[in-house]
Amino acid sequence: MKQVAQNYKSGELAVLDVPPPGCQPGGVLVRSLYSLISTGTELMKVGEAKLSLVGKAKARPDQVKKVLDTVAQQGLRSTYQKVMNKLDSYTPLGYSLCGVVVEVGAGAEEFSVGQLVAAAGNEFALHAEYNWVPVNLCVPVPDGVPAEQAAFSTVGAIAMQGVRQAEVQLGETAVVIGLGLVGQLCVRLLVAAGVRVFGIDTVEDRCRMAEKAGALACSSPDEAGVASLERSLLEASNGLGADHILLAAGGHSNGPVETAARLARDRARVVDIGKTRLDLPWNAYYDKELDVRFSRSYGPGRYDDRYELQGIDYPAGYVRWTERRNLECFVDLIAREQIDIQSLIAGTFPIAEATDAYAKLSSGSLPGVGFLFEYPDVPTEEPKPVVPRVAKQSSGTTGAARLGFIGAGNYASSMLLPHLQNNSEATLARVATNKSLSAANAQKKFGFEQISTDAAEVLTDDSLDAIFVVTRHSSHADLTCRALETGKAVFVEKPLALTYDEVDRIVATVEATGNDRLMVGFNRRFAPLLTDLKTRFGEPGGNHSVRYLVNAGKLDPSSWYLDQGKEGSRFAGEGGHFIDTLAWWLDSTPTEVYAVPGPEAGDVVITLRFANGSVGSINYVSGGNSRFPKETLDITGGGRNARLDNFASASVWTGRKPATKKARGTDKGQRTELEAFVRAVKNGTAMPISFDSLIATTRATIAVDRSLASGAPEKV
């Protein structure tokens, strides 16, 4: 299918041929008819992408701080790889469309195939021929509503949420500053609500358009224009001024907020809908005690994954107007002809001509505010039959090992695939991802021979020698079992499993198939500085203890790691690394785990006993300084001490002075780990970590949460 995308590093805009997304539970697969070009948000994003790296940094200072913190913890090279991987990728554009349902996922049965729907979301309602859309971001379009008008619904919901934040009443007055697409829709909604509306914009044609839609008067933002508008406003409001000011302007000028204070009545509401400068003039806002509010996108539910992805609605008795109900209300207004959308449509472009359309819009050569992409009427392809394969366990290969990937997110793209791409003994043969552009990015960067959005195409590819599972935690165990059943070698990122039942299923699969060629991404035991430290430390001649301090840091509020109900606790997702490192150093397996909660939510302090009598402890904490090293490992035993400082330096105390070695970069062992795995696949030799060790570490990791719950030690 065709999809519009942009490379944020180079600024390149392209219409790509990518695999269509699959239909997932909780949503519907939609074939696009029209998608709306946001002349505000999208053109701003397109403009930012064309800036230099310094310009991008100035535009996003919040991201710069995150990068600097990551450098302090993970080193310059690792951070650079992650940042460049993210920048040098195709990102999608679009967030408002109308299309036809072609497939219904489980849990979305309220929709039906062939139904016309309006869809929202900058991850779902994209400029693409097909999109998967979750139920709470999709609404039926009433009979009689043209598809091209329904495509405005998301931006209409943005304007509607701004009007709701203003809490307007019949007979009041409002000024809309900024008469672009959102501003024009605000004017129409306010007029429909019985409000007397005025407008301000730098473009005269937009002022006249708003007046035709019912605004009493509109003017330019210069002194003469504002003075003229002020006279009309005071006359219409009996000298009071505006009850509401809606800021729908963008840019870096502070003029809109200053004009808002001038035109507002005492205790008026000022609602920010766009992205404009907000250096509030204190005296002006204080003297009138103005109520400044923000309008967050389409309405309540936005940015809440439980609402948007899991379909958990808010009760109407507590939240009357969610983003979905705003979408429904907007298409209903169109159906009842209470809002005029047709007059906003200034042009329609075939999706194949998207790059030309953006060039014209960016140059300002096209008058108007409403522009659409139109999609060809392509019939849905018949699903390809899945041909059953007979599993044949690999005993090595004569050529390069052919690898298939399920998942190619940021970790895989920055920490795994670059090493495999440079490994002459490996061929990146096939990749499957949930999102179409992720597969396209993986092919562009790493040269995969084939791409898709269906994991089954990797699992049933007989040409592969090994399958990598690099997806979200909740899917690891199931995909691992399915991959093992093919007879191929399997590499799965940690965690291997989230529950004992999942571990038991994996063990049963190995017993049933005889295929134990499994590797988990416990890379730290392969880190060169750490392996050298263990060699230099030597055998302590008795039991010893190991302490691992992990300065985990705070998670971004949007991180999927926070979805503990589905993805497990944060430690369940990451803790296997540290338990495996202790088990490897001690050359033993954990037998007992005792865990107590730390000072912050998600923190945990763990004591582990090992089969050889040794003891280890892990302090996994998130309340430390973001610039403090992430990982510190201390070992004591046999009159010796050793310390690893964040894979940057390693010291051994055997005499009066420590012997210290330093690394040139932060190498946590991924390259060496992958080389060992590929070599084992190619030669048919044993996996780099034994199956028993992988299972013991996974069980110990799960036991941590069980111990936290029980308040007592847990046997492994």
C-alpha positions as CSV (number, residue, x, y, z in Angstrom):
1,M,0.0,0.0,0.0
2,K,1.0,3.7,-0.3
3,Q,1.8,5.7,2.8
4,V,3.1,9.3,3.2
5,A,6.2,9.5,5.5
6,Q,9.0,11.8,6.3
7,N,12.6,11.3,7.4
8,Y,13.0,13.6,10.4
9,K,16.8,13.7,10.0
10,S,16.9,14.7,6.3
11,G,13.5,16.3,6.0
12,E,12.8,14.0,2.9
13,L,9.1,13.5,2.2
14,A,8.1,10.4,0.3
15,V,5.1,8.2,-0.7
16,L,6.3,4.7,0.2
17,D,5.1,1.3,-0.8
18,V,4.8,-0.6,2.5
19,P,2.9,-3.7,3.7
20,P,-0.6,-3.0,5.0
21,P,-1.1,-3.4,8.7
22,G,-2.9,-6.4,10.1
23,C,-6.2,-6.2,11.9
24,Q,-5.6,-6.5,15.7
25,P,-8.0,-7.1,18.5
26,G,-9.8,-4.1,19.8
27,G,-10.0,-2.2,16.5
28,V,-10.9,-2.3,12.9
29,L,-8.9,-2.2,9.6
30,V,-10.0,0.8,7.6
31,R,-9.5,1.4,3.9
32,S,-9.0,5.2,3.5
33,L,-11.2,7.3,1.2
34,Y,-10.0,10.7,2.3
35,S,-7.5,12.0,4.9
36,L,-7.2,15.6,6.0
37,I,-3.9,17.5,5.7
38,S,-3.4,19.5,8.9
39,T,-2.0,22.8,7.5
40,G,-1.0,23.7,11.1
41,T,0.4,20.7,12.9
42,E,1.7,18.8,9.9
43,L,3.4,21.7,8.1
44,M,5.0,22.7,11.4
45,K,6.4,19.1,11.7
46,V,7.5,19.2,8.0
47,G,9.3,22.5,8.7
48,E,11.1,21.2,11.8
49,A,12.4,18.2,9.9
50,K,14.1,20.5,7.4
51,L,16.1,22.2,10.2
52,S,19.7,21.4,11.0
53,L,20.5,19.2,14.0
54,V,21.1,22.4,16.0
55,G,17.8,23.8,14.8
56,K,16.0,20.6,15.8
57,A,17.5,20.8,19.2
58,K,16.3,24.4,19.6
59,A,12.9,23.4,18.5
60,R,12.7,20.5,21.1
61,P,14.7,21.5,24.2
62,D,12.8,18.9,26.2
63,Q,14.3,16.1,24.0
64,V,17.8,17.6,24.4
65,K,17.7,17.2,28.2
66,K,16.7,13.6,27.8
67,V,19.6,13.0,25.4
68,L,22.1,14.6,27.8
69,D,20.9,12.5,30.7
70,T,21.2,9.4,28.5
71,V,24.8,10.3,27.6
72,A,25.7,10.6,31.3
73,Q,24.3,7.1,32.0
74,Q,24.9,5.1,28.9
75,G,27.8,6.9,27.1
76,L,28.2,9.0,24.0
77,R,28.4,6.2,21.4
78,S,25.3,4.3,22.6
79,T,23.3,7.5,22.9
80,Y,24.4,8.6,19.5
81,Q,23.3,5.3,18.0
82,K,19.9,5.6,19.6
83,V,19.3,9.2,18.6
84,M,20.5,8.7,15.0
85,N,18.3,5.6,14.7
86,K,15.3,7.6,15.8
87,L,16.0,10.6,13.6
88,D,17.0,8.6,10.5
89,S,13.7,6.9,10.3
90,Y,10.5,7.4,8.3
91,T,7.8,8.8,10.5
92,P,4.1,8.9,9.6
93,L,2.0,12.0,8.9
94,G,-1.7,12.5,9.2
95,Y,-4.3,12.0,12.0
96,S,-7.8,12.6,10.6
97,L,-9.6,10.4,7.9
98,C,-12.7,8.8,6.7
99,G,-12.8,5.3,5.2
100,V,-14.5,2.0,5.0
101,V,-14.1,-0.9,7.4
102,V,-12.6,-3.9,5.7
103,E,-12.0,-6.2,8.7
104,V,-13.2,-6.2,12.3
105,G,-10.9,-7.3,15.1
106,A,-12.1,-9.2,18.2
107,G,-13.7,-6.9,20.7
108,A,-14.7,-4.4,18.0
109,E,-17.9,-6.1,16.9
110,E,-19.9,-2.9,17.2
111,F,-18.5,-2.1,13.7
112,S,-19.2,-4.1,10.5
113,V,-17.4,-4.7,7.3
114,G,-18.4,-2.1,4.7
115,Q,-19.3,0.6,7.3
116,L,-18.2,4.2,6.7
117,V,-16.2,5.5,9.6
118,A,-14.3,8.6,10.7
119,A,-11.0,7.9,12.5
120,A,-8.6,9.8,14.6
121,G,-5.0,9.5,16.0
122,N,-1.5,10.4,14.9
123,E,-0.6,6.7,15.2
124,F,-3.7,5.3,13.6
125,A,-5.5,7.7,11.2
126,L,-2.5,8.2,9.0
127,H,-2.0,9.2,5.3
128,A,-2.1,5.6,4.2
129,E,-4.3,3.4,2.1
130,Y,-5.0,1.1,5.1
131,N,-5.0,1.9,8.8
132,W,-5.7,-0.1,11.9
133,V,-7.8,2.0,14.3
134,P,-8.8,1.2,17.9
135,V,-12.5,1.4,18.8
136,N,-12.3,4.6,20.9
137,L,-10.7,6.5,18.0
138,C,-13.3,5.4,15.4
139,V,-17.0,6.4,15.0
140,P,-19.6,5.5,12.4
141,V,-20.5,8.2,9.9
142,P,-24.2,8.9,9.6
143,D,-26.0,8.3,6.3
144,G,-25.8,11.2,4.0
145,V,-22.6,12.7,5.3
146,P,-20.0,12.9,2.4
147,A,-16.8,11.1,3.2
148,E,-14.7,14.1,2.3
149,Q,-16.5,16.1,5.0
150,A,-16.3,13.3,7.6
151,A,-12.5,13.4,7.1
152,F,-12.5,16.7,9.0
153,S,-13.8,15.1,12.2
154,T,-10.6,14.9,14.2
155,V,-9.7,18.5,13.7
156,G,-13.4,19.3,14.3
157,A,-13.1,17.5,17.7
158,I,-10.0,19.6,18.5
159,A,-12.0,22.8,17.8
160,M,-15.0,21.4,19.8
161,Q,-12.8,20.6,22.8
162,G,-11.6,24.2,22.8
163,V,-15.1,25.5,22.7
164,R,-16.1,23.2,25.5
165,Q,-13.2,24.4,27.6
166,A,-14.5,27.9,27.2
167,E,-17.9,26.9,28.6
168,V,-19.7,29.2,26.3
169,Q,-23.4,30.2,26.8
170,L,-26.1,31.5,24.6
171,G,-25.7,35.2,23.8
172,E,-22.1,35.5,24.9
173,T,-19.3,37.0,22.8
174,A,-16.1,35.3,21.7
175,V,-13.0,36.3,19.8
176,V,-11.1,33.6,17.8
177,I,-7.4,34.6,17.2
178,G,-6.0,32.6,14.3
179,L,-8.4,31.7,11.6
180,G,-6.6,28.7,10.1
181,L,-8.4,25.4,9.9
182,V,-9.0,25.0,13.6
183,G,-10.0,28.6,14.0
184,Q,-12.5,28.4,11.1
185,L,-14.1,25.3,12.8
186,C,-14.2,27.2,16.1
187,V,-16.1,30.0,14.4
188,R,-18.6,27.6,13.0
189,L,-19.1,25.8,16.3
190,L,-19.5,29.0,18.3
191,V,-22.0,30.4,15.8
192,A,-24.0,27.1,16.0
193,A,-23.9,27.5,19.8
194,G,-25.6,30.9,19.6
195,V,-22.4,32.9,20.4
196,R,-21.5,36.2,18.8
197,V,-18.1,35.7,17.2
198,F,-15.3,37.9,16.1
199,G,-12.0,36.9,14.5
200,I,-8.4,38.0,13.9
201,D,-6.0,36.7,11.3
202,T,-3.1,38.0,9.2
203,V,-4.7,36.6,6.0
204,E,-7.6,38.7,4.7
205,D,-9.2,35.8,2.8
206,R,-9.5,33.9,6.1
207,C,-11.2,36.8,7.7
208,R,-13.8,37.0,4.9
209,M,-14.3,33.2,5.1
210,A,-15.0,33.4,8.8
211,E,-17.5,36.3,8.3
212,K,-19.3,34.2,5.6
213,A,-19.6,31.4,8.2
214,G,-21.3,33.8,10.7
215,A,-18.6,35.9,12.4
216,L,-19.8,39.4,13.0
217,A,-16.5,41.0,12.1
218,C,-12.9,40.0,11.5
219,S,-9.7,42.0,11.2
220,S,-6.0,41.9,10.9
221,P,-3.8,41.8,14.1
222,D,-2.2,45.2,13.5
223,E,-3.2,48.2,15.6
224,A,-5.7,49.6,13.2
225,G,-7.4,46.2,12.7
226,V,-7.5,45.5,16.4
227,A,-8.8,48.9,17.2
228,S,-11.6,48.5,14.7
229,L,-12.5,45.1,16.0
230,E,-12.5,46.4,19.6
231,R,-15.1,49.0,18.7
232,S,-17.4,46.5,17.1
233,L,-16.9,44.1,20.0
234,L,-17.7,46.7,22.7
235,E,-20.8,47.8,20.8
236,A,-22.0,44.2,20.6
237,S,-21.3,43.4,24.2
238,N,-22.6,46.7,25.8
239,G,-19.1,47.8,26.5
240,L,-18.0,44.6,28.4
241,G,-15.6,43.0,26.0
242,A,-15.3,39.4,25.0
243,D,-16.5,36.7,27.4
244,H,-14.1,34.2,25.7
245,I,-10.9,34.4,23.7
246,L,-9.9,31.3,21.8
247,L,-6.2,31.2,20.8
248,A,-6.0,29.1,17.6
249,A,-2.8,30.8,16.3
250,G,0.7,29.4,16.0
251,G,4.1,30.9,15.8
252,H,6.6,32.7,18.0
253,S,4.9,36.0,18.4
254,N,3.5,37.1,21.8
255,G,0.9,39.2,20.0
256,P,-2.0,36.8,20.4
257,V,-1.9,36.7,24.2
258,E,-1.4,40.4,24.5
259,T,-4.4,41.1,22.1
260,A,-6.4,38.6,24.2
261,A,-5.9,40.6,27.3
262,R,-6.9,43.8,25.5
263,L,-10.2,42.4,24.1
264,A,-11.3,40.3,27.1
265,R,-13.8,41.5,29.7
266,D,-13.2,41.3,33.4
267,R,-12.8,37.6,34.4
268,A,-13.1,36.3,30.9
269,R,-11.7,32.9,29.8
270,V,-8.7,32.6,27.5
271,V,-8.4,29.2,26.0
272,D,-5.2,28.1,24.3
273,I,-5.9,25.6,21.5
274,G,-3.0,26.1,19.1
275,K,0.8,26.2,19.8
276,T,1.5,29.8,20.3
277,R,3.9,31.8,22.5
278,L,2.4,32.3,26.0
279,D,4.5,35.0,27.8
280,L,1.5,36.4,29.7
281,P,1.7,40.1,30.4
282,W,1.2,39.9,34.2
283,N,-0.4,43.2,34.9
284,A,-3.0,42.9,32.1
285,Y,-4.0,39.4,33.1
286,Y,-3.9,40.1,36.8
287,D,-6.0,43.3,36.5
288,K,-8.8,41.5,34.8
289,E,-8.2,38.2,36.7
290,L,-8.4,36.3,33.4
291,D,-9.0,32.6,33.5
292,V,-6.3,30.9,31.3
293,R,-7.1,27.4,30.2
294,F,-5.6,24.8,27.9
295,S,-7.5,22.6,25.5
296,R,-5.8,19.2,25.1
297,S,-6.3,17.9,21.6
298,Y,-9.5,16.0,20.9
299,G,-10.8,15.8,24.5
300,P,-10.6,13.5,27.6
301,G,-9.1,10.2,26.8
302,R,-6.3,11.6,24.7
303,Y,-2.9,10.3,25.6
304,D,-4.4,7.7,27.9
305,D,-3.5,4.2,26.5
306,R,-6.2,2.5,28.6
307,Y,-8.8,4.6,26.8
308,E,-7.2,4.8,23.3
309,L,-5.6,1.3,23.0
310,Q,-7.5,-0.9,25.5
311,G,-11.0,0.6,24.7
312,I,-11.8,1.4,28.4
313,D,-14.4,4.2,28.2
314,Y,-15.0,6.9,30.8
315,P,-18.6,6.8,32.3
316,A,-20.6,9.6,30.8
317,G,-21.8,10.5,34.3
318,Y,-18.3,11.5,35.1
319,V,-16.8,12.5,31.8
320,R,-19.6,13.7,29.5
321,W,-17.5,14.5,26.4
322,T,-14.6,12.2,25.7
323,E,-12.6,12.3,22.5
324,R,-14.8,9.7,20.9
325,R,-18.0,11.4,21.9
326,N,-16.6,14.7,20.5
327,L,-16.0,12.9,17.2
328,E,-19.6,11.5,17.2
329,C,-21.0,14.9,18.0
330,F,-19.1,16.5,15.2
331,V,-20.2,14.1,12.5
332,D,-23.7,14.4,13.8
333,L,-23.6,18.2,13.4
334,I,-22.5,17.7,9.8
335,A,-25.4,15.2,9.3
336,R,-27.9,17.7,10.6
337,E,-26.4,20.4,8.5
338,Q,-25.7,22.6,11.6
339,I,-22.1,23.2,10.5
340,D,-20.8,23.9,7.1
341,I,-17.7,21.9,6.1
342,Q,-18.0,22.0,2.3
343,S,-16.9,25.7,2.1
344,L,-13.6,24.8,3.9
345,I,-12.5,22.3,1.2
346,A,-10.0,24.2,-0.9
347,G,-8.4,21.3,-2.7
348,T,-8.1,17.5,-3.1
349,F,-4.9,15.7,-4.1
350,P,-4.3,12.0,-5.1
351,I,-2.2,10.3,-2.4
352,A,0.4,9.6,-5.1
353,E,1.0,13.4,-5.4
354,A,1.5,14.0,-1.7
355,T,5.0,15.4,-1.9
356,D,4.0,18.0,-4.5
357,A,1.0,18.9,-2.3
358,Y,3.2,19.6,0.7
359,A,5.6,21.6,-1.3
360,K,2.8,23.8,-2.6
361,L,1.2,24.2,0.9
362,S,4.6,25.0,2.4
363,S,5.2,27.7,-0.2
364,G,1.9,29.4,0.6
365,S,0.9,29.3,-3.1
366,L,-2.4,27.5,-2.4
367,P,-5.2,29.7,-0.9
368,G,-7.5,28.1,1.6
369,V,-7.3,26.0,4.8
370,G,-8.9,22.6,4.0
371,F,-7.0,20.2,1.9
372,L,-7.5,16.4,1.5
373,F,-5.7,13.4,0.1
374,E,-7.9,11.1,-1.9
375,Y,-7.3,7.3,-2.2
376,P,-7.9,5.0,-5.1
377,D,-10.8,2.5,-4.8
378,V,-8.6,-0.5,-4.4
379,P,-10.4,-3.8,-3.5
380,T,-9.2,-5.6,-0.5
381,E,-6.6,-8.3,-1.3
382,E,-7.6,-11.9,-0.6
383,P,-5.6,-13.2,2.4
384,K,-2.8,-15.5,1.5
385,P,-3.3,-19.0,2.7
386,V,-0.9,-20.2,5.4
387,V,0.8,-23.3,4.3
388,P,1.7,-25.6,7.2
389,R,5.4,-26.4,7.5
390,V,7.0,-29.5,8.9
391,A,9.5,-28.5,11.6
392,K,13.1,-29.5,10.9
393,Q,15.6,-28.9,13.7
394,S,18.6,-27.1,12.4
395,S,22.0,-28.7,12.7
396,G,24.0,-25.9,11.2
397,T,24.2,-24.2,7.8
398,T,26.8,-24.1,5.0
399,G,26.2,-20.4,4.2
400,A,25.5,-17.4,6.2
401,A,22.8,-17.9,8.9
402,R,19.5,-16.6,7.6
403,L,17.7,-14.6,10.3
404,G,14.1,-13.6,10.7
405,F,12.9,-10.8,13.0
406,I,9.5,-10.4,14.7
407,G,9.7,-6.8,15.9
408,A,12.1,-4.1,15.0
409,G,11.6,-1.3,17.5
410,N,14.1,1.2,18.9
411,Y,16.1,-1.4,20.9
412,A,16.4,-3.9,18.1
413,S,17.2,-1.1,15.6
414,S,19.9,0.5,17.7
415,M,21.5,-2.3,19.7
416,L,21.0,-5.6,17.7
417,L,20.5,-5.0,14.0
418,P,23.6,-2.8,13.4
419,H,25.8,-5.6,14.8
420,L,24.0,-8.3,12.7
421,Q,24.2,-6.1,9.6
422,N,28.0,-6.0,9.9
423,N,28.3,-9.7,10.6
424,S,29.4,-11.6,7.4
425,E,28.0,-14.8,8.9
426,A,24.5,-13.5,9.1
427,T,21.9,-12.6,6.5
428,L,18.9,-10.4,7.5
429,A,16.3,-12.3,5.5
430,R,12.8,-11.3,6.8
431,V,11.2,-8.9,9.3
432,A,7.6,-8.5,10.5
433,T,6.4,-5.5,12.5
434,N,3.0,-4.3,13.7
435,K,3.4,-1.0,12.0
436,S,4.0,-0.7,8.3
437,L,6.7,2.1,8.5
438,S,8.7,0.1,11.1
439,A,9.1,-2.7,8.6
440,A,10.0,-0.2,5.8
441,N,12.5,1.5,8.1
442,A,14.2,-1.8,9.0
443,Q,14.5,-2.7,5.3
444,K,15.9,0.7,4.4
445,K,18.5,0.7,7.2
446,F,19.5,-2.9,7.5
447,G,18.7,-4.4,4.1
448,F,16.1,-7.0,5.0
449,E,15.2,-9.0,1.9
450,Q,11.5,-9.2,2.7
451,I,9.2,-7.2,5.0
452,S,5.6,-7.7,6.3
453,T,3.2,-6.9,9.1
454,D,2.4,-10.5,9.8
455,A,4.5,-12.5,12.3
456,A,3.2,-15.7,10.7
457,E,5.2,-15.0,7.6
458,V,8.4,-15.2,9.7
459,L,7.3,-18.3,11.6
460,T,6.4,-20.2,8.4
461,D,9.5,-19.2,6.4
462,D,11.5,-22.4,5.8
463,S,14.5,-20.6,4.5
464,L,15.3,-19.2,7.9
465,D,17.8,-20.6,10.3
466,A,16.9,-18.6,13.3
467,I,14.1,-16.4,14.5
468,F,14.5,-13.3,16.7
469,V,11.6,-12.3,19.0
470,V,12.0,-8.6,19.8
471,T,8.4,-7.5,20.7
472,R,6.6,-6.3,23.8
473,H,7.0,-8.4,26.9
474,S,3.6,-9.9,27.0
475,S,4.1,-11.6,23.7
476,H,7.5,-13.2,24.3
477,A,6.5,-16.5,25.7
478,D,3.8,-17.3,23.1
479,L,6.0,-16.3,20.2
480,T,9.0,-18.2,21.6
481,C,6.9,-21.4,21.8
482,R,5.6,-20.9,18.3
483,A,9.2,-20.3,17.0
484,L,10.6,-23.3,18.8
485,E,7.9,-25.5,17.2
486,T,9.4,-24.6,13.8
487,G,12.6,-26.4,14.8
488,K,14.7,-23.3,14.3
489,A,17.1,-21.6,16.8
490,V,15.3,-18.8,18.7
491,F,16.7,-15.5,20.2
492,V,14.2,-13.7,22.4
493,E,14.8,-10.4,24.2
494,K,14.3,-10.5,27.9
495,P,12.1,-11.3,29.6
496,L,11.6,-14.9,28.4
497,A,8.3,-15.1,30.3
498,L,6.2,-13.2,32.8
499,T,4.6,-16.0,34.8
500,Y,5.5,-19.5,35.9
501,D,2.7,-20.9,33.7
502,E,4.5,-19.3,30.7
503,V,7.8,-20.8,31.8
504,D,6.2,-24.2,32.1
505,R,4.7,-23.9,28.6
506,I,8.2,-23.1,27.2
507,V,9.7,-26.1,29.0
508,A,6.9,-28.3,27.8
509,T,7.5,-27.1,24.2
510,V,11.2,-27.9,24.4
511,E,10.4,-31.4,25.7
512,A,7.7,-32.0,23.0
513,T,9.8,-30.8,20.1
514,G,13.3,-31.7,21.3
515,N,14.4,-28.2,20.3
516,D,16.2,-26.5,23.1
517,R,18.1,-24.1,20.8
518,L,17.0,-21.0,22.7
519,M,18.9,-17.8,23.6
520,V,17.7,-14.9,25.8
521,G,19.2,-11.5,25.4
522,F,21.2,-11.4,28.6
523,N,24.0,-9.5,27.1
524,R,25.9,-8.2,30.1
525,R,27.8,-11.4,30.7
526,F,29.3,-10.9,27.3
527,A,30.6,-7.3,28.0
528,P,34.3,-7.3,27.3
529,L,35.2,-5.1,30.4
530,L,33.2,-7.4,32.7
531,T,34.5,-10.7,31.3
532,D,38.1,-9.3,31.7
533,L,37.3,-8.2,35.2
534,K,36.1,-11.7,36.1
535,T,39.4,-13.2,34.7
536,R,41.5,-10.7,36.6
537,F,39.6,-11.3,39.9
538,G,40.1,-15.1,39.7
539,E,38.6,-17.7,41.9
540,P,38.1,-16.3,45.4
541,G,38.6,-19.7,47.0
542,G,35.2,-19.8,48.8
543,N,31.8,-18.3,49.0
544,H,31.5,-14.6,48.1
545,S,28.9,-11.9,47.7
546,V,28.0,-9.7,44.8
547,R,26.1,-6.4,45.0
548,Y,24.4,-4.8,42.0
549,L,23.2,-1.2,42.2
550,V,20.9,-0.2,39.3
551,N,20.1,3.5,39.1
552,A,17.1,2.9,36.9
553,G,15.7,6.4,36.7
554,K,12.2,7.6,36.1
555,L,10.1,6.3,33.3
556,D,8.5,8.6,30.7
557,P,4.8,8.8,31.6
558,S,4.0,7.5,28.1
559,S,6.2,4.4,28.4
560,W,4.4,1.1,27.8
561,Y,6.5,-0.3,30.7
562,L,4.0,1.3,33.0
563,D,1.3,-1.0,31.8
564,Q,2.0,-3.6,34.5
565,G,-1.3,-5.4,34.1
566,K,-0.3,-6.5,30.6
567,E,3.5,-6.2,30.4
568,G,4.5,-7.1,33.9
569,S,6.4,-5.0,36.4
570,R,9.3,-2.9,35.4
571,F,11.7,-5.3,37.2
572,A,10.1,-8.3,35.5
573,G,11.0,-6.7,32.2
574,E,14.6,-5.7,33.0
575,G,15.7,-7.6,36.1
576,G,16.7,-10.8,34.3
577,H,19.8,-8.9,33.1
578,F,21.1,-8.4,36.6
579,I,20.1,-11.8,38.0
580,D,21.8,-13.5,35.0
581,T,25.0,-11.4,35.6
582,L,25.2,-12.5,39.2
583,A,24.6,-16.2,38.3
584,W,27.2,-16.0,35.6
585,W,29.8,-14.4,37.9
586,L,29.1,-16.9,40.7
587,D,28.9,-19.8,38.2
588,S,25.8,-21.0,40.1
589,T,22.0,-20.8,39.9
590,P,19.7,-18.9,42.3
591,T,17.8,-21.0,44.8
592,E,15.9,-18.4,46.9
593,V,14.8,-14.8,46.4
594,Y,13.7,-12.4,49.1
595,A,12.5,-8.9,47.9
596,V,11.3,-5.8,49.7
597,P,9.9,-2.7,48.1
598,G,12.1,0.4,47.9
599,P,11.3,4.0,48.5
600,E,9.7,4.7,45.1
601,A,7.0,2.9,43.3
602,G,8.6,0.1,41.3
603,D,11.8,0.1,43.4
604,V,12.9,-3.2,44.9
605,V,15.8,-4.4,47.1
606,I,16.5,-8.1,46.5
607,T,18.6,-10.7,48.3
608,L,19.4,-13.9,46.3
609,R,20.9,-17.2,47.6
610,F,22.8,-19.4,45.2
611,A,23.3,-23.1,45.0
612,N,27.0,-22.8,45.8
613,G,26.3,-20.9,49.0
614,S,27.1,-17.5,47.6
615,V,24.9,-14.4,48.2
616,G,23.9,-11.6,45.8
617,S,21.9,-8.5,46.2
618,I,20.3,-6.2,43.7
619,N,19.2,-2.6,44.5
620,Y,16.9,-1.6,41.7
621,V,15.9,2.1,42.4
622,S,14.6,5.0,40.4
623,G,14.9,8.0,42.7
624,G,18.6,8.8,42.0
625,N,20.2,11.5,40.0
626,S,19.7,11.1,36.3
627,R,23.4,11.8,35.7
628,F,24.6,9.2,38.1
629,P,25.9,6.0,36.4
630,K,23.1,3.5,35.8
631,E,24.9,0.3,36.9
632,T,27.5,-0.4,39.5
633,L,28.7,-4.0,40.4
634,D,30.7,-4.8,43.5
635,I,32.2,-8.2,44.3
636,T,33.8,-9.3,47.6
637,G,35.4,-12.6,48.5
638,G,38.7,-14.4,49.3
639,G,40.4,-11.2,50.4
640,R,39.7,-9.5,47.1
641,N,37.3,-6.9,45.8
642,A,36.3,-5.9,42.3
643,R,34.1,-3.1,41.0
644,L,32.5,-2.4,37.6
645,D,31.4,1.2,37.1
646,N,28.8,1.4,34.4
647,F,30.8,-0.6,31.9
648,A,33.2,2.3,31.6
649,S,35.8,1.3,34.1
650,A,36.7,-1.9,36.1
651,S,39.0,-2.3,39.1
652,V,40.4,-5.2,41.1
653,W,41.8,-4.9,44.6
654,T,44.2,-7.8,45.3
655,G,47.0,-5.8,47.0
656,R,47.6,-2.3,48.3
657,K,46.4,-0.6,45.1
658,P,43.6,-1.3,42.7
659,A,44.3,-2.3,39.1
660,T,41.9,-0.3,36.9
661,K,41.0,-0.7,33.3
662,K,38.9,1.8,31.3
663,A,36.8,1.3,28.2
664,R,36.7,3.7,25.3
665,G,32.9,3.5,25.1
666,T,30.1,1.8,26.9
667,D,29.9,-1.8,25.6
668,K,27.3,-3.9,27.3
669,G,28.1,-7.0,25.3
670,Q,25.5,-7.0,22.5
671,R,27.9,-7.4,19.7
672,T,29.8,-10.3,21.3
673,E,26.5,-12.0,22.4
674,L,25.1,-11.8,18.8
675,E,28.4,-13.2,17.3
676,A,28.2,-16.1,19.7
677,F,24.6,-16.8,18.8
678,V,25.1,-16.6,15.1
679,R,28.2,-18.8,15.3
680,A,26.2,-21.4,17.2
681,V,23.4,-21.3,14.6
682,K,25.8,-21.5,11.7
683,N,27.8,-24.4,13.2
684,G,25.0,-26.2,14.9
685,T,26.8,-26.1,18.3
686,A,25.4,-25.4,21.8
687,M,23.7,-22.1,22.6
688,P,25.9,-19.5,24.4
689,I,23.8,-19.8,27.6
690,S,22.4,-23.2,28.7
691,F,18.7,-23.7,28.6
692,D,18.7,-24.6,32.3
693,S,20.4,-21.3,33.2
694,L,17.8,-19.3,31.1
695,I,15.0,-21.0,32.9
696,A,16.5,-20.6,36.4
697,T,17.1,-16.9,35.8
698,T,13.6,-16.4,34.5
699,R,12.0,-18.2,37.4
700,A,14.1,-16.1,39.8
701,T,13.0,-12.9,38.1
702,I,9.3,-13.9,38.5
703,A,10.0,-14.9,42.1
704,V,10.9,-11.3,42.9
705,D,7.3,-10.1,42.3
706,R,6.0,-13.1,44.2
707,S,8.2,-12.3,47.2
708,L,7.1,-8.7,47.1
709,A,3.5,-9.9,47.2
710,S,4.0,-12.5,49.9
711,G,6.5,-10.6,52.1
712,A,8.5,-13.8,52.4
713,P,11.4,-15.5,50.7
714,E,10.4,-17.5,47.6
715,K,12.1,-20.7,46.4
716,V,13.2,-20.7,42.8
